[in-house]
Amino acid sequence: MATSLGTSVITKKLKMEPIPLLVVMISFEPEGEEGRQTCITTKEYWHQQFFGDEGLTLKNYYKEMSGGKFYFSPAPVRGSDTPGVVHVTLPYKHPDLLQKENPDKRTGAALYIVAEALKACEPYVDFQSFDKDGDGYLSQDELNYVLVHAGFDYSGGKTTTDEFRYGVFANSGRLPDGRDAEDFPGAQAPTVGGVKLCAHGSYTLIGEYRNTAYGFLPHPLGTTAHELGHAIGFHDIYDYDRQVKGWPLPMMFSVMCNGCYGLIMPKNSEEKPPIMGTCPAHLDPMQKIRSGFVESTPVDTDGIYSLYSIKSGKYNVLRINTPDPKEYFLLENRQAEGFDAGLYRRRTVQEEDGTKHTVFENYERGGVLVWHIDEDIFDEFSGIKRTNGSGLWNGDGETQRETRHNPGVVIDYKNGYDENGLMIDDGTWMQGFPADPFYRGGETFHSRDFVSAATHTHSLNSFPDGIDEAKYDLCIEVIEDTGAEIKVKGTQTY
């Protein structure tokens, strides 16, 4: 998950075209052994993971989400047979140790290393060639960066070994323009090749390896897909605070929540499963729409409409407005196909001797997901420092509020909530991983069956004057279901 050290970017429409990406592998070789950590993976590994045309790669992930319109292309690199990837060695201590040595300037120390790594790329990259608008800055529309720090990523824990002594928190952020972060010398956006880097655009940072059940393995795709999402404008929709058990979240169904940990379990139970994050799930439809990956289809009148899955080639999202123009429902057809084959549920199994363990199971097939969107909540809370919609924070990102809100992007699962609108753990299916969240042929959704965990109102978080909560209901009947196409009938009463 993200731990932003910089400033969040603003959600905006993306240009539906390939955007250059530079992957920087960073080794640390100071004088002496303290703080020394060198890369083990190869440039070819990262080139394939990010730019490969076959399999579960970053390029294919974003192409699938955008209908082939958007993806990251390798930035040209001088004198390299692995386009888009460079390996630099810095004569500095690993930022993990540098931060510990500067406890009052931890952010500054981390950003200093980011700046120095980008400066070390000057012999290999013509940065000025990317400045298409000639403003002297590189934006996220012109060039993006993934900085792969030698060592490991804290997303898999903080255990160290003789080989992996230092780690980082994966994050995305910006560098301050014209000032040093926390007065740490050099911790600001550098000018390289005549242009400023990471002042208008963002960097993405990950650890080279992650600790898994099988030991340390090269970092899988999901974390980068999530963090690069921040760089181009997506926001976290998970719960930073975790103060209320079962607070409603999209969980696996957005890469900006738990979906970055998607994986495809082997058909043969005796085979070793891949590590989490090898097959990240899709982005939520609300942020797909805002980014321009898909246009929503308004449902203005009661009637029958078709929802198409990703692999049908006609993927679409239906939008059903309510009496509150900022609160509405989105319908999509999510099937266990493409990158969404990585969607899974979590089940608790108890053995005869009483021991319990968790089992991961991919959904056999999907169906209709009903998303409850509240733009006022999302826009107030998301993307502000270390806050999101579910936090107990106000707009300055520092002071706690009295009222807790969901992220404004919530799924009304077919099952999985209690009478207070909180996700349940029934002893078998873990909270947020319901046995079956989808609506399929012959099933009906009623908004009145769902309670807001924040306001305890049915259907919606708020009702305009003249609208009676007791009378309001959105009814969605699934009348035909082939998987690739699902026909639904919507009726709204109030």
C-alpha positions as CSV (number, residue, x, y, z in Angstrom):
1,M,0.0,0.0,0.0
2,A,1.0,3.6,-0.4
3,T,2.9,5.7,2.1
4,S,3.1,9.0,0.3
5,L,6.1,11.1,1.2
6,G,5.1,13.9,-1.2
7,T,2.0,15.7,-2.3
8,S,-1.0,14.0,-3.9
9,V,-1.8,14.8,-7.5
10,I,-5.2,16.0,-8.6
11,T,-7.5,13.6,-10.4
12,K,-7.8,14.6,-14.0
13,K,-8.5,13.2,-17.4
14,L,-5.5,11.4,-18.9
15,K,-4.3,11.7,-22.4
16,M,-5.3,8.4,-24.0
17,E,-1.9,7.6,-25.5
18,P,1.3,5.8,-24.3
19,I,3.3,7.7,-21.7
20,P,7.0,7.2,-21.3
21,L,8.2,5.5,-18.2
22,L,11.8,5.3,-16.9
23,V,12.7,2.5,-14.5
24,V,15.7,3.3,-12.3
25,M,17.4,0.5,-10.4
26,I,19.4,1.9,-7.5
27,S,22.4,0.3,-5.8
28,F,24.0,1.9,-2.7
29,E,27.8,1.6,-2.2
30,P,29.0,4.0,0.4
31,E,32.5,3.8,2.0
32,G,32.4,0.8,4.4
33,E,29.7,-1.8,4.8
34,E,27.1,0.2,6.8
35,G,24.3,1.2,4.4
36,R,25.6,-0.9,1.5
37,Q,22.9,-2.7,-0.5
38,T,23.3,-3.6,-4.2
39,C,20.7,-4.7,-6.8
40,I,20.4,-8.4,-7.5
41,T,17.8,-8.5,-10.2
42,T,18.6,-7.6,-13.8
43,K,17.5,-4.8,-16.1
44,E,15.9,-7.5,-18.3
45,Y,13.6,-8.6,-15.5
46,W,12.2,-5.2,-15.0
47,H,11.9,-4.5,-18.7
48,Q,9.8,-7.6,-19.1
49,Q,7.6,-6.9,-16.0
50,F,6.8,-3.4,-17.1
51,F,7.0,-3.4,-20.9
52,G,6.5,-7.0,-22.0
53,D,3.8,-7.6,-24.6
54,E,3.0,-11.1,-23.3
55,G,1.5,-12.2,-20.0
56,L,0.8,-10.3,-16.8
57,T,2.8,-7.1,-17.4
58,L,2.3,-3.4,-16.5
59,K,1.8,-2.6,-20.1
60,N,-0.9,-5.2,-20.6
61,Y,-2.5,-4.2,-17.3
62,Y,-3.1,-0.6,-18.3
63,K,-4.0,-1.5,-21.8
64,E,-6.7,-3.8,-20.5
65,M,-8.1,-1.2,-18.1
66,S,-8.2,1.5,-20.8
67,G,-9.4,-0.6,-23.7
68,G,-6.0,-0.4,-25.3
69,K,-5.8,3.4,-25.3
70,F,-3.3,4.0,-22.4
71,Y,-0.2,2.3,-21.2
72,F,3.4,3.1,-20.2
73,S,6.1,2.8,-22.9
74,P,9.8,2.5,-22.3
75,A,11.7,5.8,-22.2
76,P,14.7,5.8,-24.6
77,V,18.0,5.1,-22.9
78,R,21.4,5.8,-24.4
79,G,23.6,2.8,-25.0
80,S,21.2,0.2,-23.6
81,D,19.7,-2.9,-25.0
82,T,16.9,-2.7,-22.4
83,P,14.9,0.4,-23.2
84,G,13.2,2.1,-20.3
85,V,15.6,0.7,-17.6
86,V,18.8,2.1,-16.2
87,H,20.9,0.9,-13.2
88,V,22.7,3.6,-11.2
89,T,25.0,3.2,-8.2
90,L,25.0,5.9,-5.5
91,P,27.9,6.5,-3.1
92,Y,25.4,7.0,-0.3
93,K,24.0,4.9,2.5
94,H,20.7,3.1,1.8
95,P,17.8,5.5,2.7
96,D,16.6,3.0,5.4
97,L,19.8,3.7,7.4
98,L,20.0,7.3,6.3
99,Q,16.5,7.9,7.8
100,K,17.4,6.2,11.0
101,E,20.5,8.4,11.3
102,N,18.3,11.5,10.8
103,P,15.1,10.7,12.8
104,D,13.9,14.3,12.7
105,K,14.4,14.5,8.9
106,R,13.2,11.2,7.7
107,T,11.2,12.5,4.8
108,G,14.0,14.8,3.7
109,A,16.5,11.9,3.7
110,A,14.3,9.7,1.6
111,L,13.6,12.5,-0.9
112,Y,17.3,13.4,-1.1
113,I,18.0,9.8,-2.4
114,V,15.2,10.2,-4.9
115,A,16.7,13.4,-6.2
116,E,20.3,12.0,-6.3
117,A,19.1,8.9,-8.2
118,L,17.4,11.0,-10.9
119,K,20.5,13.1,-11.2
120,A,22.6,10.0,-11.7
121,C,20.5,9.2,-14.8
122,E,21.7,12.2,-16.8
123,P,24.3,10.3,-18.8
124,Y,21.7,7.8,-20.0
125,V,18.5,9.9,-20.6
126,D,17.8,13.1,-22.6
127,F,15.3,14.5,-20.1
128,Q,14.8,17.7,-22.1
129,S,13.4,15.8,-25.1
130,F,10.4,14.9,-23.0
131,D,9.5,18.5,-22.2
132,K,6.8,18.8,-25.0
133,D,5.3,22.0,-23.7
134,G,8.7,23.7,-23.1
135,D,7.8,24.9,-19.6
136,G,11.0,23.6,-18.1
137,Y,9.2,20.9,-16.0
138,L,8.3,17.3,-16.7
139,S,4.7,16.5,-15.8
140,Q,3.1,13.0,-15.4
141,D,1.8,13.4,-19.0
142,E,5.4,13.7,-20.3
143,L,7.5,11.2,-18.2
144,N,7.0,8.9,-15.3
145,Y,9.6,7.2,-13.0
146,V,9.8,4.0,-11.0
147,L,12.7,3.9,-8.6
148,V,13.6,0.4,-7.6
149,H,15.6,0.5,-4.4
150,A,18.0,-2.3,-3.8
151,G,17.0,-4.3,-0.7
152,F,13.4,-5.1,0.2
153,D,10.0,-3.5,0.5
154,Y,8.3,-3.2,3.8
155,S,4.9,-4.3,2.3
156,G,6.1,-7.9,3.0
157,G,7.3,-7.1,6.6
158,K,10.4,-5.7,8.2
159,T,12.4,-8.9,8.7
160,T,16.0,-8.5,7.6
161,T,18.7,-11.0,6.6
162,D,22.4,-10.9,5.9
163,E,21.6,-10.4,2.2
164,F,18.6,-8.1,2.7
165,R,19.5,-5.6,5.4
166,Y,17.6,-2.5,4.4
167,G,14.1,-1.8,3.2
168,V,11.8,1.0,2.0
169,F,8.0,1.7,2.1
170,A,6.6,1.7,-1.4
171,N,5.2,5.2,-2.2
172,S,4.5,7.8,-4.7
173,G,5.0,11.5,-4.3
174,R,6.5,14.8,-5.5
175,L,9.7,16.7,-4.6
176,P,9.5,20.2,-3.4
177,D,10.3,22.9,-6.0
178,G,13.0,25.3,-4.9
179,R,13.3,24.3,-1.2
180,D,14.8,21.4,0.7
181,A,12.3,19.0,2.4
182,E,12.7,19.3,6.1
183,D,15.9,21.4,5.4
184,F,17.7,18.3,4.4
185,P,20.3,19.5,1.9
186,G,19.5,18.5,-1.7
187,A,16.1,17.1,-0.9
188,Q,14.3,18.9,-3.6
189,A,13.3,18.6,-7.3
190,P,16.6,18.4,-9.3
191,T,17.2,20.1,-12.6
192,V,18.7,17.5,-14.9
193,G,19.4,18.2,-18.6
194,G,17.8,21.6,-18.3
195,V,14.4,20.5,-16.9
196,K,13.0,20.1,-13.4
197,L,12.1,16.5,-12.4
198,C,9.3,15.4,-10.0
199,A,8.1,18.9,-9.2
200,H,5.1,18.9,-11.4
201,G,5.1,15.1,-11.9
202,S,5.5,12.3,-9.4
203,Y,8.0,9.6,-8.7
204,T,7.0,6.0,-7.8
205,L,9.3,4.1,-5.4
206,I,9.4,0.4,-4.6
207,G,11.8,-2.1,-2.9
208,E,13.5,-4.5,-5.2
209,Y,12.4,-7.6,-3.3
210,R,9.5,-8.5,-1.0
211,N,9.5,-11.1,1.8
212,T,7.0,-13.8,1.0
213,A,6.0,-17.3,2.3
214,Y,8.7,-18.6,0.0
215,G,11.4,-16.2,1.1
216,F,12.5,-13.0,-0.6
217,L,11.3,-12.7,-4.2
218,P,11.5,-9.9,-6.7
219,H,8.7,-7.4,-6.1
220,P,5.6,-8.4,-8.1
221,L,3.5,-6.2,-10.4
222,G,0.7,-5.1,-8.1
223,T,2.5,-2.6,-5.9
224,T,3.9,-0.8,-8.9
225,A,0.5,-0.7,-10.6
226,H,-1.0,0.8,-7.4
227,E,1.8,3.4,-6.8
228,L,2.0,4.4,-10.5
229,G,-1.8,5.0,-10.2
230,H,-1.0,7.7,-7.7
231,A,1.5,9.2,-10.0
232,I,-1.1,9.7,-12.8
233,G,-3.9,10.7,-10.4
234,F,-5.6,7.8,-8.7
235,H,-6.4,7.9,-5.0
236,D,-6.3,5.3,-2.2
237,I,-9.7,4.0,-1.2
238,Y,-8.6,1.8,1.7
239,D,-8.8,2.6,5.4
240,Y,-5.6,4.2,6.9
241,D,-7.0,4.5,10.4
242,R,-8.5,1.0,10.9
243,Q,-10.3,2.1,14.0
244,V,-13.6,0.5,13.2
245,K,-13.7,-3.2,12.4
246,G,-15.5,-3.9,9.2
247,W,-15.6,-0.4,7.8
248,P,-17.0,-0.8,4.2
249,L,-14.3,-0.8,1.5
250,P,-14.0,-2.0,-2.0
251,M,-11.3,-4.5,-0.9
252,M,-10.3,-6.7,-3.9
253,F,-12.3,-4.8,-6.4
254,S,-10.0,-1.9,-6.9
255,V,-6.2,-1.8,-7.4
256,M,-6.3,1.3,-5.2
257,C,-7.5,-0.9,-2.3
258,N,-6.7,-4.5,-1.8
259,G,-6.8,-5.3,-5.5
260,C,-3.1,-4.6,-5.9
261,Y,-2.6,-8.0,-4.1
262,G,-4.5,-10.1,-6.7
263,L,-3.2,-13.5,-7.7
264,I,-4.3,-16.5,-9.7
265,M,-4.4,-19.7,-7.7
266,P,-3.2,-22.9,-9.5
267,K,-5.8,-25.4,-10.6
268,N,-3.8,-28.2,-9.0
269,S,-3.9,-27.8,-5.3
270,E,-0.5,-29.4,-5.0
271,E,1.1,-26.7,-7.0
272,K,2.7,-23.8,-5.2
273,P,0.6,-20.6,-5.5
274,P,2.1,-17.4,-6.8
275,I,2.8,-14.5,-4.4
276,M,0.1,-11.8,-3.9
277,G,0.3,-9.0,-6.4
278,T,1.3,-11.1,-9.5
279,C,-2.2,-10.4,-11.0
280,P,-3.6,-7.0,-9.8
281,A,-7.3,-6.5,-10.2
282,H,-8.9,-3.6,-12.1
283,L,-9.4,-0.1,-10.9
284,D,-12.8,0.9,-9.5
285,P,-15.2,2.3,-12.1
286,M,-15.5,5.7,-10.5
287,Q,-11.8,6.4,-11.0
288,K,-11.9,4.7,-14.4
289,I,-14.5,7.3,-15.5
290,R,-12.6,10.3,-14.0
291,S,-9.4,9.3,-15.7
292,G,-11.0,8.8,-19.1
293,F,-10.5,5.0,-19.3
294,V,-14.2,4.6,-19.9
295,E,-17.3,6.8,-20.3
296,S,-20.3,6.1,-18.1
297,T,-23.7,5.5,-19.8
298,P,-26.4,7.4,-18.0
299,V,-29.6,5.5,-17.2
300,D,-32.2,8.3,-17.2
301,T,-35.3,6.2,-17.6
302,D,-36.5,2.9,-16.3
303,G,-35.7,0.1,-18.8
304,I,-33.5,-2.7,-19.9
305,Y,-29.8,-2.2,-20.4
306,S,-26.8,-4.4,-21.1
307,L,-23.6,-4.6,-19.2
308,Y,-20.5,-6.0,-20.9
309,S,-17.4,-7.6,-19.4
310,I,-13.8,-6.6,-20.1
311,K,-13.0,-9.5,-22.4
312,S,-16.2,-8.9,-24.5
313,G,-14.4,-5.9,-26.0
314,K,-17.4,-3.7,-25.2
315,Y,-16.9,-3.1,-21.5
316,N,-19.2,-0.3,-20.2
317,V,-20.4,1.2,-16.9
318,L,-24.0,2.3,-16.3
319,R,-24.6,5.3,-14.1
320,I,-28.0,5.7,-12.3
321,N,-28.5,9.1,-10.8
322,T,-30.5,9.7,-7.6
323,P,-32.3,12.8,-6.3
324,D,-28.9,13.9,-5.0
325,P,-26.8,14.7,-8.1
326,K,-23.5,14.0,-6.3
327,E,-24.7,10.6,-5.0
328,Y,-25.3,7.9,-7.5
329,F,-24.9,4.2,-8.4
330,L,-22.5,2.6,-10.9
331,L,-23.1,-0.8,-12.4
332,E,-20.4,-2.9,-14.0
333,N,-20.0,-6.5,-15.2
334,R,-16.9,-8.0,-13.5
335,Q,-16.0,-11.5,-14.6
336,A,-13.1,-13.7,-13.5
337,E,-11.1,-12.9,-16.7
338,G,-8.1,-11.0,-17.8
339,F,-6.5,-9.3,-14.8
340,D,-9.7,-9.7,-12.8
341,A,-8.9,-13.4,-12.8
342,G,-6.7,-12.3,-9.8
343,L,-9.8,-11.5,-7.7
344,Y,-10.1,-13.8,-4.7
345,R,-12.0,-14.4,-1.5
346,R,-10.5,-15.4,1.8
347,R,-11.9,-18.3,3.8
348,T,-11.1,-19.6,7.3
349,V,-10.7,-23.4,7.5
350,Q,-10.6,-25.2,10.8
351,E,-8.9,-28.6,10.9
352,E,-10.0,-31.5,13.0
353,D,-7.4,-30.7,15.6
354,G,-8.9,-27.2,16.0
355,T,-6.1,-25.3,14.2
356,K,-7.3,-22.6,11.7
357,H,-5.7,-21.3,8.5
358,T,-6.7,-19.0,5.7
359,V,-7.4,-20.2,2.2
360,F,-7.4,-18.0,-0.9
361,E,-9.9,-18.9,-3.6
362,N,-10.4,-17.2,-6.9
363,Y,-14.0,-16.5,-7.9
364,E,-15.2,-19.1,-10.4
365,R,-17.3,-16.5,-12.2
366,G,-18.4,-12.9,-11.7
367,G,-21.5,-10.9,-12.3
368,V,-22.9,-7.4,-11.6
369,L,-21.3,-5.2,-9.0
370,V,-23.4,-2.3,-7.7
371,W,-21.2,0.6,-6.6
372,H,-22.5,3.4,-4.3
373,I,-20.7,6.6,-5.1
374,D,-20.8,9.8,-3.0
375,E,-18.6,12.4,-4.8
376,D,-18.9,15.0,-2.0
377,I,-17.3,12.5,0.4
378,F,-14.7,11.3,-2.1
379,D,-13.7,14.8,-3.1
380,E,-13.4,16.1,0.5
381,F,-11.3,13.3,1.8
382,S,-9.3,11.5,-0.9
383,G,-5.7,12.3,-1.8
384,I,-4.9,14.7,1.1
385,K,-1.7,13.8,2.8
386,R,-2.1,10.4,4.6
387,T,-5.9,10.6,4.5
388,N,-8.7,9.1,2.5
389,G,-12.4,9.0,2.6
390,S,-12.6,6.6,5.5
391,G,-10.3,8.6,7.8
392,L,-11.2,10.7,10.8
393,W,-9.6,13.7,9.3
394,N,-10.6,17.2,8.0
395,G,-9.4,18.9,4.9
396,D,-6.0,20.0,6.2
397,G,-5.1,16.4,6.7
398,E,-4.2,16.8,10.4
399,T,-7.1,17.4,12.7
400,Q,-9.5,14.7,13.5
401,R,-13.2,15.1,12.8
402,E,-16.1,13.9,14.8
403,T,-17.8,12.2,11.9
404,R,-16.4,9.2,10.1
405,H,-17.2,8.6,6.5
406,N,-16.7,5.8,4.0
407,P,-14.4,6.6,1.0
408,G,-17.4,7.6,-1.2
409,V,-16.6,4.5,-3.3
410,V,-18.3,1.5,-1.8
411,I,-19.7,-1.8,-3.2
412,D,-23.2,-2.9,-2.1
413,Y,-22.1,-6.6,-2.0
414,K,-24.9,-9.1,-2.5
415,N,-23.8,-10.4,0.9
416,G,-21.2,-9.5,3.4
417,Y,-22.7,-6.7,5.6
418,D,-24.4,-6.6,9.0
419,E,-27.4,-4.5,10.1
420,N,-25.1,-1.5,10.7
421,G,-23.6,-1.5,7.3
422,L,-20.3,-3.0,8.4
423,M,-18.5,-5.9,6.7
424,I,-19.0,-9.1,8.5
425,D,-16.7,-12.0,9.4
426,D,-19.0,-15.0,9.8
427,G,-16.2,-17.4,10.9
428,T,-15.8,-18.8,7.5
429,W,-15.8,-15.9,5.0
430,M,-13.5,-13.1,6.2
431,Q,-14.7,-9.5,6.3
432,G,-14.4,-7.8,3.0
433,F,-14.1,-11.1,1.2
434,P,-17.7,-12.3,0.9
435,A,-18.5,-15.7,-0.5
436,D,-20.4,-14.2,-3.5
437,P,-20.7,-10.4,-3.9
438,F,-22.2,-10.5,-7.4
439,Y,-25.7,-10.3,-8.8
440,R,-26.5,-12.8,-11.5
441,G,-29.4,-13.9,-13.7
442,G,-32.7,-14.1,-11.7
443,E,-31.4,-12.0,-8.8
444,T,-32.5,-8.6,-7.7
445,F,-30.7,-5.7,-5.9
446,H,-32.7,-3.3,-3.7
447,S,-30.9,-0.2,-2.4
448,R,-33.2,-0.1,0.6
449,D,-31.5,-3.3,1.9
450,F,-28.3,-1.5,2.5
451,V,-27.4,0.8,5.4
452,S,-24.8,3.6,5.4
453,A,-22.2,2.8,8.1
454,A,-21.7,6.6,8.5
455,T,-25.2,7.9,8.7
456,H,-27.3,4.7,9.3
457,T,-29.7,5.8,6.6
458,H,-31.0,3.3,4.0
459,S,-30.0,3.5,0.3
460,L,-28.2,6.8,0.4
461,N,-26.0,8.8,2.8
462,S,-28.3,11.8,2.6
463,F,-31.6,12.8,1.1
464,P,-32.6,16.1,-0.4
465,D,-35.6,18.0,0.9
466,G,-38.8,16.3,-0.2
467,I,-37.3,12.9,-0.6
468,D,-38.6,10.3,1.9
469,E,-35.9,7.8,2.9
470,A,-38.7,5.2,3.8
471,K,-40.1,5.4,0.2
472,Y,-36.8,5.6,-1.8
473,D,-35.6,2.4,-3.5
474,L,-33.4,1.6,-6.5
475,C,-34.3,-1.8,-7.9
476,I,-32.0,-3.6,-10.3
477,E,-33.3,-6.9,-11.7
478,V,-30.8,-9.2,-13.5
479,I,-33.0,-10.6,-16.3
480,E,-30.4,-12.3,-18.6
481,D,-26.9,-13.4,-17.9
482,T,-24.4,-14.9,-20.4
483,G,-21.3,-13.7,-18.5
484,A,-20.0,-11.5,-21.3
485,E,-23.3,-9.7,-21.5
486,I,-25.7,-9.2,-18.6
487,K,-29.0,-7.5,-19.1
488,V,-30.5,-5.6,-16.2
489,K,-33.7,-3.7,-15.6
490,G,-33.6,-0.7,-13.4
491,T,-36.5,0.9,-11.5
492,Q,-36.2,3.9,-9.1
493,T,-39.1,4.8,-6.8
494,Y,-39.4,7.6,-4.2
